[in-house]
C-alpha cells in the first residue's frame, strides 16, 4: 500500500513520476513529466510578466495535479485489490 501512497504524492507534485514508480504508462509518463516542468517554468514567468494571471494559472495546475494524484490513487488501490 505504501508504494501507492508514494506514487500518489509523486504524481501530485510531478505528474508522470508516480506512474513510473508503479511501472505503468511508461510511454506517456515521461512526456507528462517533461510537460509539467515546462508548465511550471511558464507559470513562474507569468507570475512576473502578468501577475493578474498567476493565480488562475496556479489554480488550473493545482486542479490538474489533483486529478493526476486521484487517478493514481484509484488505479493503485484497484490494482492492489485485484492482487496485482
Secondary structure as UniProt FT lines:
FT   HELIX           2..13
FT   TURN            15..16
FT   HELIX           17..22
FT   TURN            26..27
FT   HELIX           28..49
FT   HELIX           51..81
FT   TURN            82..83
//
